[in-house]
Amino acid sequence: MAKVVTGKVRFSYAHVFEPWSGEEGQPKKYSVCLIIDKSDKKTLKAINKAIEELKEDERALATWGGKKAPKSLKLPLRDGDDEREEQEEFEDTFFLNANSNRAPEVINKQGRILEDEEDFYSGCYGRASVNLFAYNSNGSKGIAVGLNNLLFLEDGEPLGGTRTSAKEDFADLIDDDDFDDDDDL
């Protein structure tokens, strides 16, 4: 197992306060996608170093059942330009998905624990602490990423659809003397 603390990344598909499953019948987990700018050489180097170390690690090799890492090893770091070309936020980035059975601690720069989606959401920026580890499941061998903890750094444009408040949706109707509940919409 190799621990990595990233530089500044963007978070997407953030399910860090409630566990989630993409498929019915699958176990629910806490998860987040880390979007890493291709210019962040330090973070990319740390992740690639951890991957290379795992390929030589005795426990990882035992997990994969051999003396060498398999040629068909599934790696966690993926190219956003190739795999998510239709999504603008993945342009000129690499990404990886991290998950855990336990909730990550999510804090801000002052060390205050954040507890809801208004404070930490898909589209915000921060840092992540993750563990890379070997897996061998149903004939699939690779390196997975475990989610440890998250640090919120700054707001970003929310991803996954535009969300507005009730005040924004009904701005022209609030405190309007002409408002009538029976008006046709």
N, C-alpha and C positions, 0 to 999 in steps of 0.2 A: 504494500500500500504506500502511496506517495501523496503527501499533502502539498497543495498549491494554494497560495493566496494571490488572487488576481490583482491586476491594476484596475483602472476604471473600465467597467463594462456596462452595457445596456442590458436590462432584464426584459425578457419576453415570456409569454406563457407562464406567468408567475402564479403559482399555487402554493404559497408559503404560509398561509394562515389556516387553511383547511385542506386536508388531503383530497386528492382528485384522481380519477381514473379516466383515461381516454376511451376505454372499452368496457362495456357492461360485463360484469363477472370477474374483471381483473381487480387485484388488490389496489386500494387507494393509497397514494403516496403524496408527500410534499415534493414539489418539483419547480424548476425554473430553467429557462434557456438563457445561457450567457452569450451575448453577442459581443464579440471581441474585434475591435477595429484592426485591420491588417497592419496598421502602422504601430501597434502596441507590441513591439519586438520583445520587450521584457516578459510580458505575460505569455506570449506565444512560445518563447524560449523555455520558460519554466514548465509549461504544459508538455512540450515536446521532450524535454529532459526527463520528466516523470514517466512519459510513455516509453522512452528508450530504456530507462532503468528497470521498468517493469518487465520489459522483454528479456532482461538478463536475470531477473530475480528468481531464486530457486522455488519459492512458494508459488509464484505466478506460473512458472514452467510446470510445476507439479499439477496446478489447477488445469492447465491446458493439456496435460498428459504427455509431455515430451521433454527432450533435452534442448530444443530450440522453440522459439515462438513460431506458431503456425503462419504460413504464408498468407492464409486467408483471414488473418486476425482482423476483427472489426475494431476500428479506432474511433474514439469519441470526438475528435476535433474534425469538423467538417467545413467545407468551403461554401459560404453563403452565396457567392456568385454562381456556383454550379448547382447547388441543391435548393436554393430558395430565390431564384432569379426573379420570380414574379412578385416578391415582397421587397419593397424599397428599403426597409430598415436593415436588410441583410446584405445590401450592396457594399462591396469592398470590405467584407468582414469574414471572420471564421466564427463558428458557433459550436457550443456543446450543451448537452442537456444533463442536468444534475438532479438527483432525487434522493429521497430518504424516507424511511418509515417513521422517523421522529421529526417533529417540527424544528426548523432551524431557528436560532435566535436571530432577530432582525433588530439592528440598532441604527441610530443616526450618529453623526460625527461627535455629538456631545455624550454618547454612551447611553442615551435614553432608549429604552426598549420600545419598538414600534409594534402595534398590535392590530392594525386594520389596514384594509386595502386603500383607504384614502391617503395613507402615509407611504405605502410601498406598493407599487403596481407595475404592470407591464408597460414599459416605456421609460421608467425612471432609470437613473444611473447609480452605480455603486461599485462595491468590491465584494468578492465572494471567497469563502474558504471552502475548498473541496478536497476530496480524497479520490485518487484514481486507483482502481483495483482490477485484478484479473477476474474474469468469469468464464464459466463453461456451462451452458444451459441448453438443453435440448439440441445438442450438436452445434450450437453456435458458440464460438470462442472469441473473446475480445477483452477490451478494457472499458470498464464503466466508470461513471463519475458519481461519487456520493456527495450529497449536499450537507455541509456542516453549518455555516453561519453566513449572514449577510450584513453588509454595511451600506446604508443609504447615503449617497453623496449629494445628489441633486435631482430636481424634477426634470422630466422630459415629456415630450408629446406622448400622451397615452396611446398604446397600441391596442388593436383588437376592437376597433369601433369607437365611435364618438359617444361619450357619455356626458350628459348635461344634467344640471340640477333642476329641481322642480321650479325654482325661482326663474331660471333661464327659460324653461319651456313655457311658463305662464307669465312672463314679464309684462306683456301688454295687457294682462287681465287683472293683475294685482293692484289694489287700491284704485280701481277704476269705478267711478260712480255710476257709469252706464252698464256695468257688468250685471248681467241677468242670468241666473242659472238655467233659464229656459231658452237662452239664445241657441240657435242652430249652429252646429260646428261646421 
